Each structure stands twice: as C-alpha cells, then as structure tokens.
C-alpha cells in the first residue's frame, strides 16, 4: 500500500501544515473543502505544495515525525527545492 507525507500552505511562505495519509487526493480535498473544523480550516490551508511517497505506514509516520521536528526554514527549503513557485500540486494528483 502507498502512503504519503505532505505539506500544505495557505500561500507562499505562509502557514504550513504537515500530515500523513494513505489517500492523498481525498485528504487534500478534505482540507480544501474544510469538511472538519480545525487548524487547516481556521487558517485556510489547502494548497498542496510538497509530498513524498512511501511503501509502508511505519516509514511514512516516522518521516512525518522527523519533519515535525524540523525548523520552519528547513521545511521551506524542502518545498522550494521541488516547487519554487509554491504551485498547488493538487490538480496534478487528481488526473
């Protein structure tokens, strides 16, 4: 099974949200449509700006925990290495 570690933002260099899921398209859609109250709804976070793919849940969760300890500027660098314009990657994963 495939698992994803992902970063969402509300705008370039804006508020970030880090998560892990086994269904990236569904989960990002939930963030975008604000189906559940919480952090992403409160700060209007719904732009998928980065993700990694893993083959198992343990590795994905371990990576998420590692990234949660990272400084903000390290996360920004991680995003900008592959997505310098902070484009929303969601349309690309839905097709």
N, C-alpha and C positions, 0 to 999 in steps of 0.2 A: 504494500500500500504506500501511497505517496503522501508526504506531509510537507507543510510549508511554514517557514518563518518569514514574517513580513513586517514592513514598516509602512504606516500611513502618516500623512501630514494634512494639515488644512491649507497650507500654502508653502511656497519656497522659504526655507529656514523658519518655518512656523512650528506649531506644536506637533510633537511626534507621538505615535502610538506603536508599540511593538507587540506582536501576537504570534500565535502558532495555531495551525488548523490543518485538517485533512481535506477540506474543500475550500480552496482559496476564492474561487468565483462567488460561491454562496456567501462566504463570510464577509468579503468586501462589500457585496451587495447589501448585507445586513447593516454594515457600518454606514454606507451611503444613504440608505433609506431610514436610518435611525429607528429600527424596529425595537430596540431595547434602550431604556434610559441608562445613561452612564457617561463615562469620560468622553468617548468619541462623539456622542450626541451633544453633550454640553459644549464642546469646543469645535463643533462642526468639522470633525476629522473624517475624511472619506476618500482621500486621494492616495491610491496605491503607488508608492514611489520606489519600493525595493522589495525583493523577495528572494529566498533561496529554497531549493527543493531537497528533500531528504527521503530516504527509503524506509525509515522507521521512526516511530514516535519518540523513542528514548533519545535518539540523536538530535531530533528537531527540538525537543524540550530542553535538552542540555545546551544547545546553541542559543535558544531564546534566553535562558537564564544567564548565559555568558554575556550576551548583548545587553541585557538589562543592567548589568554592572558597568557597562561602558560609559565613558563621558559623552556628553551630547556632541561635542565637536568630532569625536571618532565616528559616531553614527552618521553625522552629516557627511563626513568624508566617504564613508561606505556608500551612501546614496549617490553622491556626486561622481564616484568612480565609474558607475554604470549608467547613471541617469542625471547628467549635469544640469539639465533644464528642469528637473523635478516634474517631468511629464507624468500624467496619470497612466499607469500601466494596465489599468483595469480593462479597457476596451480590447487590448491585445490578448488577454487571457480568456475572454468570453467568446472569441471567434473560433 
